[in-house]
Amino acid sequence: MIVIIPARIALGLAATLSATCLSMAVRAEDASPWQRDAHSAVRLLAGSRSGAVLLGGIAIQLQPGWKTYWRTPGDSGVPPRFDFSRSENVEAVTVLWPAPKKFDDGAGGISLGYKQQVVLPLRIVAKAADRPLTLRADINYAVCEKLCVPVEAHAELAFASVASTEDGALLAALDTVPKPANVGDPNPLAIRGVRREGRTNVLVDVTAPDNKELSLFVEGPTPDWALPVPKLVESGPPGVKHFVFELDGLPPGANPEGATLKLTLIGGDRAYEFNVNLD
């Protein structure tokens, strides 16, 4: 049987299909295809194209029970590494890190990272704001359940959308990145003091609501510092907590005197980063 479709209906269907295909093409340009392995998947996200500084992201999905690591993995693990050198019209890329979670590493220690899924925001500086920009990333990370498996992926994405469909996801991820703060700031969650105790211990005094579950992480001035995860040792007056860590895991020949440490304080849905000089 032959069905004859009136011309005006056919034109309407063609316009609808054309608009749908265009919409799908625009959406496809806002995220690269998933690069999958047996336990995870990774892709690039593009924010809206506006000006010389752009927001992008690296999205990682993990199978149930598997995790990947923060920039400092804790007592064990492998931090992710990213190479953007093959990109076009890109001056610089800064990876921003959402606040991590603590996990038992299975060997009596603590590892730091993410489960289920995470988006790492990227701050991208273009060489020329009026030229096309393509981000190319060589991504190396590890996924771990009981054993760790290395993953290597390569992704490419052009930033072309004036209004990206990924803006919401990128802004939500950006909101989970710890905010810069100073010691002594009058926030409900804050570090109010850092001091040495003897030659090897460092004490950190924290103000926080008593009902908040707190985590504190410390990083040295260079990635080869492997400082331990600070421990909550006791409660002080109401609203005051004390953390302590040892000056252990320093690279050979490193002098802790005057070193700049980065402290990340997490309590509930709030997280802050503090840079302190170790006197």
C-alpha positions in Angstrom: 0.0 0.0 0.0 1.3 3.5 -0.9 0.8 6.2 1.6 0.8 9.8 0.3 1.9 12.4 2.8 0.8 16.0 2.0 3.7 18.3 1.2 3.1 20.6 4.1 3.3 17.7 6.5 6.4 16.3 4.8 8.1 19.7 5.1 7.1 19.9 8.8 8.6 16.4 9.4 11.8 17.3 7.6 12.1 20.5 9.6 11.6 18.6 12.9 14.1 15.9 11.9 16.6 18.6 10.9 16.2 20.4 14.2 16.5 17.2 16.1 19.7 16.2 14.2 21.2 19.7 14.8 20.4 19.5 18.5 22.0 16.0 18.7 25.1 17.3 16.9 25.4 20.3 19.3 25.0 18.0 22.3 27.6 15.6 20.9 30.1 18.4 20.5 29.8 19.2 24.3 31.3 15.9 25.4 33.7 13.5 23.8 32.8 9.8 23.4 33.3 7.6 26.5 36.6 5.8 26.6 35.8 2.6 28.4 37.9 -0.2 30.0 36.7 -3.1 32.1 36.0 -1.1 35.3 35.6 2.6 34.3 35.0 5.1 31.6 36.3 8.6 31.0 35.5 11.5 28.7 36.0 15.3 28.2 33.3 17.9 28.8 33.2 21.3 27.2 31.6 24.4 28.8 30.3 27.4 26.9 32.7 29.1 24.6 33.1 32.7 25.9 36.3 34.7 26.2 39.9 33.4 26.6 39.3 31.5 29.9 37.0 28.4 29.5 35.6 25.8 31.8 35.9 22.2 30.8 36.0 18.9 32.7 37.2 15.3 32.9 34.3 13.0 33.7 35.1 9.5 35.2 32.6 6.8 35.9 33.4 3.8 38.0 31.8 0.4 38.5 30.3 -0.4 41.9 33.1 -1.2 44.5 35.8 0.5 42.4 37.6 3.8 43.2 40.1 6.1 41.7 42.5 8.6 43.4 42.8 12.2 44.4 45.9 14.2 43.4 47.4 12.9 46.7 46.3 9.3 47.1 47.0 8.9 50.8 48.8 5.9 52.3 48.6 4.0 49.0 47.4 4.4 45.5 48.4 6.2 42.2 47.4 9.8 41.5 46.0 10.6 38.1 48.2 12.2 35.5 47.1 14.4 32.5 48.9 15.6 29.5 47.3 18.3 27.4 50.3 19.2 25.3 48.8 18.1 22.0 45.9 20.5 22.3 45.4 23.3 19.7 45.1 27.0 20.7 45.6 26.2 24.4 48.0 28.2 26.5 47.4 26.4 29.9 45.1 23.9 31.6 44.6 23.7 35.4 43.0 20.7 36.9 40.7 21.5 39.8 40.0 18.7 42.3 36.7 18.1 44.1 37.0 17.3 47.8 37.9 13.5 48.1 36.6 10.8 50.4 38.6 8.6 52.8 38.7 4.8 52.1 40.3 1.9 54.0 43.1 0.8 51.6 43.0 -2.8 52.8 46.5 -2.7 54.3 45.8 -0.7 57.5 46.1 2.7 55.9 43.8 5.3 54.3 43.5 6.1 50.6 41.9 9.3 49.3 39.8 9.5 46.2 36.4 9.0 44.6 33.8 6.3 44.0 30.9 5.9 41.5 31.6 9.1 39.4 33.4 12.4 39.5 33.9 15.4 37.3 37.3 17.1 37.6 36.8 20.7 36.4 39.4 22.2 34.0 40.3 25.9 33.8 41.5 26.3 30.2 43.3 29.4 28.9 43.2 29.9 25.2 46.0 31.5 23.3 43.6 33.4 21.1 39.9 33.8 22.2 38.7 34.3 18.6 40.3 31.1 17.2 39.0 27.5 17.3 40.1 25.5 20.3 40.6 21.8 20.6 41.5 20.0 23.8 43.4 16.8 23.6 44.1 14.8 26.7 46.3 11.8 27.4 44.8 10.5 30.7 46.6 8.0 33.0 44.8 6.9 36.2 44.3 3.8 38.3 41.1 2.1 39.3 41.1 -0.1 42.4 38.9 -2.6 44.1 41.3 -5.0 46.0 44.0 -4.7 43.4 44.8 -1.6 41.3 44.5 -1.6 37.5 46.3 1.1 35.5 44.2 2.8 32.8 45.4 4.8 29.8 42.9 6.8 27.7 43.1 9.5 25.0 40.3 12.0 24.4 39.7 14.9 22.1 37.1 17.6 22.1 36.5 20.9 20.3 35.0 23.8 22.3 32.4 25.3 19.9 29.1 25.8 21.8 28.0 29.3 22.7 25.7 27.7 25.3 27.0 24.2 26.3 24.6 21.5 27.5 27.3 20.5 30.1 27.5 23.9 31.9 25.2 22.7 34.7 27.3 19.6 35.4 30.6 21.6 35.2 29.3 24.3 37.6 28.0 21.6 40.0 31.5 20.0 40.0 33.2 23.3 40.5 31.1 23.9 43.6 32.6 20.7 45.2 36.2 22.0 44.8 37.6 23.3 48.2 37.5 27.1 48.4 40.7 29.0 49.3 40.8 30.3 52.9 43.2 31.7 55.5 44.1 30.4 58.9 42.0 32.3 61.5 39.1 33.2 59.1 35.9 33.6 61.1 34.0 30.8 59.3 32.1 28.1 61.1 34.5 25.6 59.6 38.1 26.9 59.7 41.6 26.2 60.8 42.5 28.6 63.7 46.1 27.5 64.3 49.0 25.3 63.2 51.9 24.7 65.5 54.9 22.3 65.9 55.0 19.9 68.9 58.6 18.7 69.3 60.6 18.0 66.2 58.3 15.6 64.3 54.7 16.4 65.2 52.4 19.1 63.8 49.2 20.1 65.6 46.3 21.7 63.7 43.4 23.3 65.7 40.1 23.4 63.8 36.8 25.1 64.6 33.8 23.2 63.5 30.2 22.5 64.5 30.2 19.4 66.8 27.8 17.6 64.5 30.1 17.7 61.5 32.2 14.7 60.4 35.6 16.2 59.7 38.5 15.2 57.5 41.9 16.9 57.2 44.5 16.2 54.6 48.0 17.6 54.2 50.3 18.0 51.2 53.9 19.1 50.9 55.4 21.8 48.6 56.2 19.1 45.9 54.5 15.9 44.9 57.3 13.8 46.3 56.4 14.7 49.9 54.3 11.8 51.2 53.0 13.2 54.4 50.6 10.9 56.4 46.9 11.6 56.8 46.3 13.7 59.9 44.5 12.0 62.8 41.8 13.5 65.0 43.4 13.0 68.4 41.0 14.7 70.8 38.2 17.1 71.3 38.9 20.5 72.8 36.4 23.0 74.1 33.0 23.0 72.3 33.5 23.6 68.6 37.2 23.0 68.6 39.0 19.9 67.3 42.7 18.9 67.3 44.4 17.0 64.5 48.0 15.8 64.5 50.4 14.4 61.9 54.1 13.5 61.8 56.7 15.1 59.5 57.2 11.7 57.9 57.6 10.7 54.2 59.8 13.7 53.2 62.0 13.2 50.2 65.7 12.7 51.0 67.4 16.0 52.1 64.2 18.0 52.4 64.1 20.5 55.2 60.6 21.0 56.8 61.6 24.4 58.3 59.6 27.1 56.5 58.1 24.7 54.0 54.7 25.6 52.6 52.1 23.0 53.3 48.6 22.8 51.8 45.9 21.7 54.3 42.4 20.6 53.0 39.7 20.7 55.6 36.3 19.0 54.8 33.2 19.1 57.0 29.9 18.0 55.6 29.2 19.8 52.3 31.9 22.4 52.9 35.6 22.2 52.1 38.5 24.7 52.3 42.2 24.8 51.4 44.8 26.6 53.5 48.4 27.3 52.6 50.6 27.6 55.7 54.3 28.0 56.3 55.7 25.5 58.7 57.7 27.5 61.3 
